[in-house]
Amino acid sequence: MVPLCLMTAPAYGIGLWAGARLFGVASEAIFRRICLGMIALAVVIGLPLLDGLLR
């Protein structure tokens, strides 16, 4: 579990930093589209059909 945390921490940190910098700049419509896109990506990655390809 610790190696997984160490591997994902940089991406998480960059995402937090970028989100904080862009939060006040982006319009509500763009922010909503980005959030919905990230949710859709999480849904696709979580599909059982892709287990053989992603694991």
mmCIF entry with sequence, helices, sheets and N, C-alpha, C, O atoms, coordinates in Angstrom:
data_MODEL
# 
_entry.id   MODEL 
# 
_entity.id                         1 
_entity.type                       polymer 
_entity.pdbx_number_of_molecules   1 
# 
_entity_poly.entity_id                      1 
_entity_poly.type                           'polypeptide(L)' 
_entity_poly.nstd_linkage                   no 
_entity_poly.nstd_monomer                   no 
_entity_poly.pdbx_seq_one_letter_code       MVPLCLMTAPAYGIGLWAGARLFGVASEAIFRRICLGMIALAVVIGLPLLDGLLR 
_entity_poly.pdbx_seq_one_letter_code_can   MVPLCLMTAPAYGIGLWAGARLFGVASEAIFRRICLGMIALAVVIGLPLLDGLLR 
_entity_poly.pdbx_strand_id                 A 
# 
loop_
_entity_poly_seq.entity_id 
_entity_poly_seq.num 
_entity_poly_seq.mon_id 
_entity_poly_seq.hetero 
1 1  MET n 
1 2  VAL n 
1 3  PRO n 
1 4  LEU n 
1 5  CYS n 
1 6  LEU n 
1 7  MET n 
1 8  THR n 
1 9  ALA n 
1 10 PRO n 
1 11 ALA n 
1 12 TYR n 
1 13 GLY n 
1 14 ILE n 
1 15 GLY n 
1 16 LEU n 
1 17 TRP n 
1 18 ALA n 
1 19 GLY n 
1 20 ALA n 
1 21 ARG n 
1 22 LEU n 
1 23 PHE n 
1 24 GLY n 
1 25 VAL n 
1 26 ALA n 
1 27 SER n 
1 28 GLU n 
1 29 ALA n 
1 30 ILE n 
1 31 PHE n 
1 32 ARG n 
1 33 ARG n 
1 34 ILE n 
1 35 CYS n 
1 36 LEU n 
1 37 GLY n 
1 38 MET n 
1 39 ILE n 
1 40 ALA n 
1 41 LEU n 
1 42 ALA n 
1 43 VAL n 
1 44 VAL n 
1 45 ILE n 
1 46 GLY n 
1 47 LEU n 
1 48 PRO n 
1 49 LEU n 
1 50 LEU n 
1 51 ASP n 
1 52 GLY n 
1 53 LEU n 
1 54 LEU n 
1 55 ARG n 
# 
_struct_asym.id          A 
_struct_asym.entity_id   1 
# 
loop_
_struct_conf.conf_type_id 
_struct_conf.id 
_struct_conf.pdbx_PDB_helix_id 
_struct_conf.beg_label_comp_id 
_struct_conf.beg_label_asym_id 
_struct_conf.beg_label_seq_id 
_struct_conf.pdbx_beg_PDB_ins_code 
_struct_conf.end_label_comp_id 
_struct_conf.end_label_asym_id 
_struct_conf.end_label_seq_id 
_struct_conf.pdbx_end_PDB_ins_code 
_struct_conf.beg_auth_comp_id 
_struct_conf.beg_auth_asym_id 
_struct_conf.beg_auth_seq_id 
_struct_conf.end_auth_comp_id 
_struct_conf.end_auth_asym_id 
_struct_conf.end_auth_seq_id 
_struct_conf.pdbx_PDB_helix_class 
_struct_conf.details 
_struct_conf.pdbx_PDB_helix_length 
HELX_P HELX_P1 AA1 VAL A 2  ? LEU A 22 ? VAL A 2  LEU A 22 1 ? 21 
HELX_P HELX_P2 AA2 GLU A 28 ? ILE A 45 ? GLU A 28 ILE A 45 1 ? 18 
HELX_P HELX_P3 AA3 PRO A 48 ? LEU A 50 ? PRO A 48 LEU A 50 5 ? 3  
HELX_P HELX_P4 AA4 ASP A 51 ? LEU A 54 ? ASP A 51 LEU A 54 1 ? 4  
# 
_struct_conf_type.id          HELX_P 
_struct_conf_type.criteria    ? 
_struct_conf_type.reference   ? 
# 
loop_
_atom_site.group_PDB 
_atom_site.id 
_atom_site.type_symbol 
_atom_site.label_atom_id 
_atom_site.label_alt_id 
_atom_site.label_comp_id 
_atom_site.label_asym_id 
_atom_site.label_entity_id 
_atom_site.label_seq_id 
_atom_site.pdbx_PDB_ins_code 
_atom_site.Cartn_x 
_atom_site.Cartn_y 
_atom_site.Cartn_z 
_atom_site.occupancy 
_atom_site.B_iso_or_equiv 
_atom_site.pdbx_formal_charge 
_atom_site.auth_seq_id 
_atom_site.auth_comp_id 
_atom_site.auth_asym_id 
_atom_site.auth_atom_id 
_atom_site.pdbx_PDB_model_num 
ATOM 1   N N  . MET A 1 1  ? 0.812   -1.188 0.000   1.00 0.00 ? 1  MET A N  1 
ATOM 2   C CA . MET A 1 1  ? 0.000   0.000  0.000   1.00 0.00 ? 1  MET A CA 1 
ATOM 3   C C  . MET A 1 1  ? 0.857   1.255  0.000   1.00 0.00 ? 1  MET A C  1 
ATOM 4   O O  . MET A 1 1  ? 0.509   2.239  -0.653  1.00 0.00 ? 1  MET A O  1 
ATOM 5   N N  . VAL A 1 2  ? 1.954   1.237  0.710   1.00 0.00 ? 2  VAL A N  1 
ATOM 6   C CA . VAL A 1 2  ? 2.837   2.402  0.746   1.00 0.00 ? 2  VAL A CA 1 
ATOM 7   C C  . VAL A 1 2  ? 3.445   2.685  -0.629  1.00 0.00 ? 2  VAL A C  1 
ATOM 8   O O  . VAL A 1 2  ? 3.506   3.849  -1.024  1.00 0.00 ? 2  VAL A O  1 
ATOM 9   N N  . PRO A 1 3  ? 3.898   1.668  -1.378  1.00 0.00 ? 3  PRO A N  1 
ATOM 10  C CA . PRO A 1 3  ? 4.423   1.978  -2.714  1.00 0.00 ? 3  PRO A CA 1 
ATOM 11  C C  . PRO A 1 3  ? 3.384   2.627  -3.633  1.00 0.00 ? 3  PRO A C  1 
ATOM 12  O O  . PRO A 1 3  ? 3.712   3.524  -4.410  1.00 0.00 ? 3  PRO A O  1 
ATOM 13  N N  . LEU A 1 4  ? 2.141   2.176  -3.543  1.00 0.00 ? 4  LEU A N  1 
ATOM 14  C CA . LEU A 1 4  ? 1.081   2.785  -4.343  1.00 0.00 ? 4  LEU A CA 1 
ATOM 15  C C  . LEU A 1 4  ? 0.891   4.250  -3.957  1.00 0.00 ? 4  LEU A C  1 
ATOM 16  O O  . LEU A 1 4  ? 0.718   5.107  -4.824  1.00 0.00 ? 4  LEU A O  1 
ATOM 17  N N  . CYS A 1 5  ? 0.922   4.533  -2.666  1.00 0.00 ? 5  CYS A N  1 
ATOM 18  C CA . CYS A 1 5  ? 0.801   5.924  -2.207  1.00 0.00 ? 5  CYS A CA 1 
ATOM 19  C C  . CYS A 1 5  ? 1.961   6.769  -2.707  1.00 0.00 ? 5  CYS A C  1 
ATOM 20  O O  . CYS A 1 5  ? 1.762   7.911  -3.123  1.00 0.00 ? 5  CYS A O  1 
ATOM 21  N N  . LEU A 1 6  ? 3.157   6.227  -2.670  1.00 0.00 ? 6  LEU A N  1 
ATOM 22  C CA . LEU A 1 6  ? 4.327   6.976  -3.136  1.00 0.00 ? 6  LEU A CA 1 
ATOM 23  C C  . LEU A 1 6  ? 4.289   7.209  -4.647  1.00 0.00 ? 6  LEU A C  1 
ATOM 24  O O  . LEU A 1 6  ? 4.782   8.229  -5.131  1.00 0.00 ? 6  LEU A O  1 
ATOM 25  N N  . MET A 1 7  ? 3.711   6.275  -5.386  1.00 0.00 ? 7  MET A N  1 
ATOM 26  C CA . MET A 1 7  ? 3.637   6.428  -6.842  1.00 0.00 ? 7  MET A CA 1 
ATOM 27  C C  . MET A 1 7  ? 2.567   7.440  -7.244  1.00 0.00 ? 7  MET A C  1 
ATOM 28  O O  . MET A 1 7  ? 2.742   8.164  -8.224  1.00 0.00 ? 7  MET A O  1 
ATOM 29  N N  . THR A 1 8  ? 1.476   7.498  -6.511  1.00 0.00 ? 8  THR A N  1 
ATOM 30  C CA . THR A 1 8  ? 0.386   8.390  -6.888  1.00 0.00 ? 8  THR A CA 1 
ATOM 31  C C  . THR A 1 8  ? 0.467   9.768  -6.239  1.00 0.00 ? 8  THR A C  1 
ATOM 32  O O  . THR A 1 8  ? -0.236  10.682 -6.669  1.00 0.00 ? 8  THR A O  1 
ATOM 33  N N  . ALA A 1 9  ? 1.296   9.940  -5.227  1.00 0.00 ? 9  ALA A N  1 
ATOM 34  C CA . ALA A 1 9  ? 1.385   11.218 -4.515  1.00 0.00 ? 9  ALA A CA 1 
ATOM 35  C C  . ALA A 1 9  ? 1.790   12.380 -5.425  1.00 0.00 ? 9  ALA A C  1 
ATOM 36  O O  . ALA A 1 9  ? 1.191   13.450 -5.315  1.00 0.00 ? 9  ALA A O  1 
ATOM 37  N N  . PRO A 1 10 ? 2.779   12.230 -6.321  1.00 0.00 ? 10 PRO A N  1 
ATOM 38  C CA . PRO A 1 10 ? 3.123   13.372 -7.186  1.00 0.00 ? 10 PRO A CA 1 
ATOM 39  C C  . PRO A 1 10 ? 1.968   13.815 -8.092  1.00 0.00 ? 10 PRO A C  1 
ATOM 40  O O  . PRO A 1 10 ? 1.734   15.013 -8.249  1.00 0.00 ? 10 PRO A O  1 
ATOM 41  N N  . ALA A 1 11 ? 1.252   12.869 -8.681  1.00 0.00 ? 11 ALA A N  1 
ATOM 42  C CA . ALA A 1 11 ? 0.119   13.225 -9.536  1.00 0.00 ? 11 ALA A CA 1 
ATOM 43  C C  . ALA A 1 11 ? -0.978  13.893 -8.716  1.00 0.00 ? 11 ALA A C  1 
ATOM 44  O O  . ALA A 1 11 ? -1.608  14.842 -9.183  1.00 0.00 ? 11 ALA A O  1 
ATOM 45  N N  . TYR A 1 12 ? -1.209  13.414 -7.516  1.00 0.00 ? 12 TYR A N  1 
ATOM 46  C CA . TYR A 1 12 ? -2.213  14.003 -6.638  1.00 0.00 ? 12 TYR A CA 1 
ATOM 47  C C  . TYR A 1 12 ? -1.808  15.431 -6.262  1.00 0.00 ? 12 TYR A C  1 
ATOM 48  O O  . TYR A 1 12 ? -2.637  16.341 -6.283  1.00 0.00 ? 12 TYR A O  1 
ATOM 49  N N  . GLY A 1 13 ? -0.551  15.618 -5.925  1.00 0.00 ? 13 GLY A N  1 
ATOM 50  C CA . GLY A 1 13 ? -0.060  16.942 -5.564  1.00 0.00 ? 13 GLY A CA 1 
ATOM 51  C C  . GLY A 1 13 ? -0.151  17.928 -6.717  1.00 0.00 ? 13 GLY A C  1 
ATOM 52  O O  . GLY A 1 13 ? -0.545  19.079 -6.528  1.00 0.00 ? 13 GLY A O  1 
ATOM 53  N N  . ILE A 1 14 ? 0.210   17.478 -7.906  1.00 0.00 ? 14 ILE A N  1 
ATOM 54  C CA . ILE A 1 14 ? 0.121   18.347 -9.089  1.00 0.00 ? 14 ILE A CA 1 
ATOM 55  C C  . ILE A 1 14 ? -1.333  18.694 -9.376  1.00 0.00 ? 14 ILE A C  1 
ATOM 56  O O  . ILE A 1 14 ? -1.643  19.833 -9.725  1.00 0.00 ? 14 ILE A O  1 
ATOM 57  N N  . GLY A 1 15 ? -2.218  17.728 -9.233  1.00 0.00 ? 15 GLY A N  1 
ATOM 58  C CA . GLY A 1 15 ? -3.639  17.983 -9.447  1.00 0.00 ? 15 GLY A CA 1 
ATOM 59  C C  . GLY A 1 15 ? -4.200  18.986 -8.443  1.00 0.00 ? 15 GLY A C  1 
ATOM 60  O O  . GLY A 1 15 ? -4.985  19.861 -8.807  1.00 0.00 ? 15 GLY A O  1 
ATOM 61  N N  . LEU A 1 16 ? -3.797  18.857 -7.181  1.00 0.00 ? 16 LEU A N  1 
ATOM 62  C CA . LEU A 1 16 ? -4.235  19.819 -6.163  1.00 0.00 ? 16 LEU A CA 1 
ATOM 63  C C  . LEU A 1 16 ? -3.720  21.219 -6.475  1.00 0.00 ? 16 LEU A C  1 
ATOM 64  O O  . LEU A 1 16 ? -4.461  22.199 -6.393  1.00 0.00 ? 16 LEU A O  1 
ATOM 65  N N  . TRP A 1 17 ? -2.463  21.299 -6.828  1.00 0.00 ? 17 TRP A N  1 
ATOM 66  C CA . TRP A 1 17 ? -1.857  22.596 -7.128  1.00 0.00 ? 17 TRP A CA 1 
ATOM 67  C C  . TRP A 1 17 ? -2.540  23.246 -8.333  1.00 0.00 ? 17 TRP A C  1 
ATOM 68  O O  . TRP A 1 17 ? -2.894  24.424 -8.287  1.00 0.00 ? 17 TRP A O  1 
ATOM 69  N N  . ALA A 1 18 ? -2.725  22.474 -9.417  1.00 0.00 ? 18 ALA A N  1 
ATOM 70  C CA . ALA A 1 18 ? -3.350  23.020 -10.627 1.00 0.00 ? 18 ALA A CA 1 
ATOM 71  C C  . ALA A 1 18 ? -4.797  23.414 -10.356 1.00 0.00 ? 18 ALA A C  1 
ATOM 72  O O  . ALA A 1 18 ? -5.253  24.452 -10.834 1.00 0.00 ? 18 ALA A O  1 
ATOM 73  N N  . GLY A 1 19 ? -5.513  22.610 -9.606  1.00 0.00 ? 19 GLY A N  1 
ATOM 74  C CA . GLY A 1 19 ? -6.897  22.929 -9.287  1.00 0.00 ? 19 GLY A CA 1 
ATOM 75  C C  . GLY A 1 19 ? -7.020  24.194 -8.456  1.00 0.00 ? 19 GLY A C  1 
ATOM 76  O O  . GLY A 1 19 ? -7.911  25.013 -8.681  1.00 0.00 ? 19 GLY A O  1 
ATOM 77  N N  . ALA A 1 20 ? -6.128  24.347 -7.502  1.00 0.00 ? 20 ALA A N  1 
ATOM 78  C CA . ALA A 1 20 ? -6.163  25.552 -6.669  1.00 0.00 ? 20 ALA A CA 1 
ATOM 79  C C  . ALA A 1 20 ? -5.824  26.794 -7.487  1.00 0.00 ? 20 ALA A C  1 
ATOM 80  O O  . ALA A 1 20 ? -6.411  27.855 -7.275  1.00 0.00 ? 20 ALA A O  1 
ATOM 81  N N  . ARG A 1 21 ? -4.884  26.671 -8.414  1.00 0.00 ? 21 ARG A N  1 
ATOM 82  C CA . ARG A 1 21 ? -4.498  27.822 -9.238  1.00 0.00 ? 21 ARG A CA 1 
ATOM 83  C C  . ARG A 1 21 ? -5.598  28.206 -10.225 1.00 0.00 ? 21 ARG A C  1 
ATOM 84  O O  . ARG A 1 21 ? -5.806  29.390 -10.488 1.00 0.00 ? 21 ARG A O  1 
ATOM 85  N N  . LEU A 1 22 ? -6.296  27.225 -10.766 1.00 0.00 ? 22 LEU A N  1 
ATOM 86  C CA . LEU A 1 22 ? -7.287  27.491 -11.805 1.00 0.00 ? 22 LEU A CA 1 
ATOM 87  C C  . LEU A 1 22 ? -8.698  27.709 -11.264 1.00 0.00 ? 22 LEU A C  1 
ATOM 88  O O  . LEU A 1 22 ? -9.585  28.102 -12.022 1.00 0.00 ? 22 LEU A O  1 
ATOM 89  N N  . PHE A 1 23 ? -8.929  27.465 -9.978  1.00 0.00 ? 23 PHE A N  1 
ATOM 90  C CA . PHE A 1 23 ? -10.281 27.529 -9.436  1.00 0.00 ? 23 PHE A CA 1 
ATOM 91  C C  . PHE A 1 23 ? -10.906 28.906 -9.623  1.00 0.00 ? 23 PHE A C  1 
ATOM 92  O O  . PHE A 1 23 ? -12.058 28.998 -10.047 1.00 0.00 ? 23 PHE A O  1 
ATOM 93  N N  . GLY A 1 24 ? -10.194 29.955 -9.325  1.00 0.00 ? 24 GLY A N  1 
ATOM 94  C CA . GLY A 1 24 ? -10.736 31.298 -9.457  1.00 0.00 ? 24 GLY A CA 1 
ATOM 95  C C  . GLY A 1 24 ? -10.724 31.827 -10.869 1.00 0.00 ? 24 GLY A C  1 
ATOM 96  O O  . GLY A 1 24 ? -11.425 32.793 -11.168 1.00 0.00 ? 24 GLY A O  1 
ATOM 97  N N  . VAL A 1 25 ? -9.940  31.213 -11.754 1.00 0.00 ? 25 VAL A N  1 
ATOM 98  C CA . VAL A 1 25 ? -9.776  31.698 -13.120 1.00 0.00 ? 25 VAL A CA 1 
ATOM 99  C C  . VAL A 1 25 ? -10.817 31.125 -14.071 1.00 0.00 ? 25 VAL A C  1 
ATOM 100 O O  . VAL A 1 25 ? -11.348 31.836 -14.924 1.00 0.00 ? 25 VAL A O  1 
ATOM 101 N N  . ALA A 1 26 ? -11.102 29.846 -13.921 1.00 0.00 ? 26 ALA A N  1 
ATOM 102 C CA . ALA A 1 26 ? -12.006 29.161 -14.856 1.00 0.00 ? 26 ALA A CA 1 
ATOM 103 C C  . ALA A 1 26 ? -13.455 29.577 -14.606 1.00 0.00 ? 26 ALA A C  1 
ATOM 104 O O  . ALA A 1 26 ? -13.854 29.837 -13.471 1.00 0.00 ? 26 ALA A O  1 
ATOM 105 N N  . SER A 1 27 ? -14.215 29.633 -15.664 1.00 0.00 ? 27 SER A N  1 
ATOM 106 C CA . SER A 1 27 ? -15.639 29.934 -15.521 1.00 0.00 ? 27 SER A CA 1 
ATOM 107 C C  . SER A 1 27 ? -16.355 28.712 -14.957 1.00 0.00 ? 27 SER A C  1 
ATOM 108 O O  . SER A 1 27 ? -15.813 27.607 -14.947 1.00 0.00 ? 27 SER A O  1 
ATOM 109 N N  . GLU A 1 28 ? -17.563 28.926 -14.496 1.00 0.00 ? 28 GLU A N  1 
ATOM 110 C CA . GLU A 1 28 ? -18.330 27.829 -13.913 1.00 0.00 ? 28 GLU A CA 1 
ATOM 111 C C  . GLU A 1 28 ? -18.601 26.725 -14.937 1.00 0.00 ? 28 GLU A C  1 
ATOM 112 O O  . GLU A 1 28 ? -18.576 25.542 -14.598 1.00 0.00 ? 28 GLU A O  1 
ATOM 113 N N  . ALA A 1 29 ? -18.858 27.107 -16.175 1.00 0.00 ? 29 ALA A N  1 
ATOM 114 C CA . ALA A 1 29 ? -19.147 26.113 -17.215 1.00 0.00 ? 29 ALA A CA 1 
ATOM 115 C C  . ALA A 1 29 ? -17.925 25.246 -17.501 1.00 0.00 ? 29 ALA A C  1 
ATOM 116 O O  . ALA A 1 29 ? -18.051 24.029 -17.642 1.00 0.00 ? 29 ALA A O  1 
ATOM 117 N N  . ILE A 1 30 ? -16.759 25.852 -17.586 1.00 0.00 ? 30 ILE A N  1 
ATOM 118 C CA . ILE A 1 30 ? -15.529 25.082 -17.838 1.00 0.00 ? 30 ILE A CA 1 
ATOM 119 C C  . ILE A 1 30 ? -15.230 24.177 -16.655 1.00 0.00 ? 30 ILE A C  1 
ATOM 120 O O  . ILE A 1 30 ? -14.880 23.010 -16.832 1.00 0.00 ? 30 ILE A O  1 
ATOM 121 N N  . PHE A 1 31 ? -15.369 24.713 -15.446 1.00 0.00 ? 31 PHE A N  1 
ATOM 122 C CA . PHE A 1 31 ? -15.132 23.914 -14.249 1.00 0.00 ? 31 PHE A CA 1 
ATOM 123 C C  . PHE A 1 31 ? -16.051 22.699 -14.224 1.00 0.00 ? 31 PHE A C  1 
ATOM 124 O O  . PHE A 1 31 ? -15.610 21.593 -13.911 1.00 0.00 ? 31 PHE A O  1 
ATOM 125 N N  . ARG A 1 32 ? -17.334 22.900 -14.554 1.00 0.00 ? 32 ARG A N  1 
ATOM 126 C CA . ARG A 1 32 ? -18.292 21.801 -14.563 1.00 0.00 ? 32 ARG A CA 1 
ATOM 127 C C  . ARG A 1 32 ? -17.918 20.760 -15.608 1.00 0.00 ? 32 ARG A C  1 
ATOM 128 O O  . ARG A 1 32 ? -17.997 19.561 -15.341 1.00 0.00 ? 32 ARG A O  1 
ATOM 129 N N  . ARG A 1 33 ? -17.511 21.205 -16.796 1.00 0.00 ? 33 ARG A N  1 
ATOM 130 C CA . ARG A 1 33 ? -17.111 20.255 -17.853 1.00 0.00 ? 33 ARG A CA 1 
ATOM 131 C C  . ARG A 1 33 ? -15.904 19.433 -17.448 1.00 0.00 ? 33 ARG A C  1 
ATOM 132 O O  . ARG A 1 33 ? -15.857 18.228 -17.697 1.00 0.00 ? 33 ARG A O  1 
ATOM 133 N N  . ILE A 1 34 ? -14.930 20.075 -16.825 1.00 0.00 ? 34 ILE A N  1 
ATOM 134 C CA . ILE A 1 34 ? -13.731 19.356 -16.380 1.00 0.00 ? 34 ILE A CA 1 
ATOM 135 C C  . ILE A 1 34 ? -14.107 18.317 -15.329 1.00 0.00 ? 34 ILE A C  1 
ATOM 136 O O  . ILE A 1 34 ? -13.643 17.178 -15.387 1.00 0.00 ? 34 ILE A O  1 
ATOM 137 N N  . CYS A 1 35 ? -14.938 18.700 -14.377 1.00 0.00 ? 35 CYS A N  1 
ATOM 138 C CA . CYS A 1 35 ? -15.363 17.755 -13.327 1.00 0.00 ? 35 CYS A CA 1 
ATOM 139 C C  . CYS A 1 35 ? -16.140 16.579 -13.915 1.00 0.00 ? 35 CYS A C  1 
ATOM 140 O O  . CYS A 1 35 ? -15.890 15.428 -13.558 1.00 0.00 ? 35 CYS A O  1 
ATOM 141 N N  . LEU A 1 36 ? -17.073 16.864 -14.805 1.00 0.00 ? 36 LEU A N  1 
ATOM 142 C CA . LEU A 1 36 ? -17.842 15.777 -15.420 1.00 0.00 ? 36 LEU A CA 1 
ATOM 143 C C  . LEU A 1 36 ? -16.947 14.876 -16.271 1.00 0.00 ? 36 LEU A C  1 
ATOM 144 O O  . LEU A 1 36 ? -17.153 13.663 -16.313 1.00 0.00 ? 36 LEU A O  1 
ATOM 145 N N  . GLY A 1 37 ? -15.966 15.454 -16.943 1.00 0.00 ? 37 GLY A N  1 
ATOM 146 C CA . GLY A 1 37 ? -15.023 14.650 -17.715 1.00 0.00 ? 37 GLY A CA 1 
ATOM 147 C C  . GLY A 1 37 ? -14.207 13.726 -16.826 1.00 0.00 ? 37 GLY A C  1 
ATOM 148 O O  . GLY A 1 37 ? -13.971 12.569 -17.173 1.00 0.00 ? 37 GLY A O  1 
ATOM 149 N N  . MET A 1 38 ? -13.773 14.241 -15.668 1.00 0.00 ? 38 MET A N  1 
ATOM 150 C CA . MET A 1 38 ? -13.011 13.405 -14.740 1.00 0.00 ? 38 MET A CA 1 
ATOM 151 C C  . MET A 1 38 ? -13.881 12.287 -14.168 1.00 0.00 ? 38 MET A C  1 
ATOM 152 O O  . MET A 1 38 ? -13.405 11.168 -13.981 1.00 0.00 ? 38 MET A O  1 
ATOM 153 N N  . ILE A 1 39 ? -15.146 12.580 -13.890 1.00 0.00 ? 39 ILE A N  1 
ATOM 154 C CA . ILE A 1 39 ? -16.066 11.543 -13.399 1.00 0.00 ? 39 ILE A CA 1 
ATOM 155 C C  . ILE A 1 39 ? -16.277 10.488 -14.473 1.00 0.00 ? 39 ILE A C  1 
ATOM 156 O O  . ILE A 1 39 ? -16.277 9.294  -14.175 1.00 0.00 ? 39 ILE A O  1 
ATOM 157 N N  . ALA A 1 40 ? -16.458 10.916 -15.727 1.00 0.00 ? 40 ALA A N  1 
ATOM 158 C CA . ALA A 1 40 ? -16.641 9.960  -16.827 1.00 0.00 ? 40 ALA A CA 1 
ATOM 159 C C  . ALA A 1 40 ? -15.403 9.094  -17.008 1.00 0.00 ? 40 ALA A C  1 
ATOM 160 O O  . ALA A 1 40 ? -15.519 7.891  -17.243 1.00 0.00 ? 40 ALA A O  1 
ATOM 161 N N  . LEU A 1 41 ? -14.234 9.683  -16.904 1.00 0.00 ? 41 LEU A N  1 
ATOM 162 C CA . LEU A 1 41 ? -12.991 8.909  -17.012 1.00 0.00 ? 41 LEU A CA 1 
ATOM 163 C C  . LEU A 1 41 ? -12.886 7.878  -15.895 1.00 0.00 ? 41 LEU A C  1 
ATOM 164 O O  . LEU A 1 41 ? -12.468 6.745  -16.138 1.00 0.00 ? 41 LEU A O  1 
ATOM 165 N N  . ALA A 1 42 ? -13.259 8.256  -14.674 1.00 0.00 ? 42 ALA A N  1 
ATOM 166 C CA . ALA A 1 42 ? -13.234 7.313  -13.553 1.00 0.00 ? 42 ALA A CA 1 
ATOM 167 C C  . ALA A 1 42 ? -14.212 6.162  -13.781 1.00 0.00 ? 42 ALA A C  1 
ATOM 168 O O  . ALA A 1 42 ? -13.923 5.018  -13.431 1.00 0.00 ? 42 ALA A O  1 
ATOM 169 N N  . VAL A 1 43 ? -15.359 6.466  -14.363 1.00 0.00 ? 43 VAL A N  1 
ATOM 170 C CA . VAL A 1 43 ? -16.348 5.412  -14.661 1.00 0.00 ? 43 VAL A CA 1 
ATOM 171 C C  . VAL A 1 43 ? -15.791 4.439  -15.689 1.00 0.00 ? 43 VAL A C  1 
ATOM 172 O O  . VAL A 1 43 ? -15.911 3.225  -15.520 1.00 0.00 ? 43 VAL A O  1 
ATOM 173 N N  . VAL A 1 44 ? -15.188 4.954  -16.748 1.00 0.00 ? 44 VAL A N  1 
ATOM 174 C CA . VAL A 1 44 ? -14.648 4.093  -17.804 1.00 0.00 ? 44 VAL A CA 1 
ATOM 175 C C  . VAL A 1 44 ? -13.504 3.236  -17.265 1.00 0.00 ? 44 VAL A C  1 
ATOM 176 O O  . VAL A 1 44 ? -13.422 2.048  -17.573 1.00 0.00 ? 44 VAL A O  1 
ATOM 177 N N  . ILE A 1 45 ? -12.626 3.830  -16.467 1.00 0.00 ? 45 ILE A N  1 
ATOM 178 C CA . ILE A 1 45 ? -11.508 3.075  -15.906 1.00 0.00 ? 45 ILE A CA 1 
ATOM 179 C C  . ILE A 1 45 ? -12.012 1.996  -14.956 1.00 0.00 ? 45 ILE A C  1 
ATOM 180 O O  . ILE A 1 45 ? -11.396 0.936  -14.842 1.00 0.00 ? 45 ILE A O  1 
ATOM 181 N N  . GLY A 1 46 ? -13.125 2.254  -14.271 1.00 0.00 ? 46 GLY A N  1 
ATOM 182 C CA . GLY A 1 46 ? -13.666 1.302  -13.318 1.00 0.00 ? 46 GLY A CA 1 
ATOM 183 C C  . GLY A 1 46 ? -14.517 0.205  -13.917 1.00 0.00 ? 46 GLY A C  1 
ATOM 184 O O  . GLY A 1 46 ? -14.998 -0.660 -13.185 1.00 0.00 ? 46 GLY A O  1 
ATOM 185 N N  . LEU A 1 47 ? -14.719 0.209  -15.220 1.00 0.00 ? 47 LEU A N  1 
ATOM 186 C CA . LEU A 1 47 ? -15.545 -0.822 -15.851 1.00 0.00 ? 47 LEU A CA 1 
ATOM 187 C C  . LEU A 1 47 ? -14.890 -2.196 -15.745 1.00 0.00 ? 47 LEU A C  1 
ATOM 188 O O  . LEU A 1 47 ? -13.689 -2.321 -15.981 1.00 0.00 ? 47 LEU A O  1 
ATOM 189 N N  . PRO A 1 48 ? -15.652 -3.222 -15.395 1.00 0.00 ? 48 PRO A N  1 
ATOM 190 C CA . PRO A 1 48 ? -15.096 -4.563 -15.309 1.00 0.00 ? 48 PRO A CA 1 
ATOM 191 C C  . PRO A 1 48 ? -14.589 -5.078 -16.659 1.00 0.00 ? 48 PRO A C  1 
ATOM 192 O O  . PRO A 1 48 ? -13.714 -5.944 -16.698 1.00 0.00 ? 48 PRO A O  1 
ATOM 193 N N  . LEU A 1 49 ? -15.122 -4.562 -17.753 1.00 0.00 ? 49 LEU A N  1 
ATOM 194 C CA . LEU A 1 49 ? -14.676 -5.000 -19.075 1.00 0.00 ? 49 LEU A CA 1 
ATOM 195 C C  . LEU A 1 49 ? -13.198 -4.706 -19.307 1.00 0.00 ? 49 LEU A C  1 
ATOM 196 O O  . LEU A 1 49 ? -12.533 -5.397 -20.078 1.00 0.00 ? 49 LEU A O  1 
ATOM 197 N N  . LEU A 1 50 ? -12.696 -3.687 -18.641 1.00 0.00 ? 50 LEU A N  1 
ATOM 198 C CA . LEU A 1 50 ? -11.311 -3.279 -18.859 1.00 0.00 ? 50 LEU A CA 1 
ATOM 199 C C  . LEU A 1 50 ? -10.329 -3.874 -17.857 1.00 0.00 ? 50 LEU A C  1 
ATOM 200 O O  . LEU A 1 50 ? -9.144  -3.541 -17.889 1.00 0.00 ? 50 LEU A O  1 
ATOM 201 N N  . ASP A 1 51 ? -10.796 -4.743 -16.971 1.00 0.00 ? 51 ASP A N  1 
ATOM 202 C CA . ASP A 1 51 ? -9.915  -5.321 -15.952 1.00 0.00 ? 51 ASP A CA 1 
ATOM 203 C C  . ASP A 1 51 ? -8.718  -6.034 -16.567 1.00 0.00 ? 51 ASP A C  1 
ATOM 204 O O  . ASP A 1 51 ? -7.602  -5.913 -16.062 1.00 0.00 ? 51 ASP A O  1 
ATOM 205 N N  . GLY A 1 52 ? -8.931  -6.760 -17.628 1.00 0.00 ? 52 GLY A N  1 
ATOM 206 C CA . GLY A 1 52 ? -7.825  -7.490 -18.262 1.00 0.00 ? 52 GLY A CA 1 
ATOM 207 C C  . GLY A 1 52 ? -6.795  -6.570 -18.873 1.00 0.00 ? 52 GLY A C  1 
ATOM 208 O O  . GLY A 1 52 ? -5.614  -6.914 -18.914 1.00 0.00 ? 52 GLY A O  1 
ATOM 209 N N  . LEU A 1 53 ? -7.206  -5.416 -19.346 1.00 0.00 ? 53 LEU A N  1 
ATOM 210 C CA . LEU A 1 53 ? -6.284  -4.476 -19.973 1.00 0.00 ? 53 LEU A CA 1 
ATOM 211 C C  . LEU A 1 53 ? -5.554  -3.598 -18.964 1.00 0.00 ? 53 LEU A C  1 
ATOM 212 O O  . LEU A 1 53 ? -4.391  -3.252 -19.174 1.00 0.00 ? 53 LEU A O  1 
ATOM 213 N N  . LEU A 1 54 ? -6.218  -3.237 -17.878 1.00 0.00 ? 54 LEU A N  1 
ATOM 214 C CA . LEU A 1 54 ? -5.652  -2.289 -16.939 1.00 0.00 ? 54 LEU A CA 1 
ATOM 215 C C  . LEU A 1 54 ? -4.934  -2.934 -15.762 1.00 0.00 ? 54 LEU A C  1 
ATOM 216 O O  . LEU A 1 54 ? -4.258  -2.239 -15.004 1.00 0.00 ? 54 LEU A O  1 
ATOM 217 N N  . ARG A 1 55 ? -5.063  -4.222 -15.596 1.00 0.00 ? 55 ARG A N  1 
ATOM 218 C CA . ARG A 1 55 ? -4.405  -4.863 -14.436 1.00 0.00 ? 55 ARG A CA 1 
ATOM 219 C C  . ARG A 1 55 ? -3.364  -5.824 -14.863 1.00 0.00 ? 55 ARG A C  1 
ATOM 220 O O  . ARG A 1 55 ? -2.718  -6.448 -14.021 1.00 0.00 ? 55 ARG A O  1 
# 
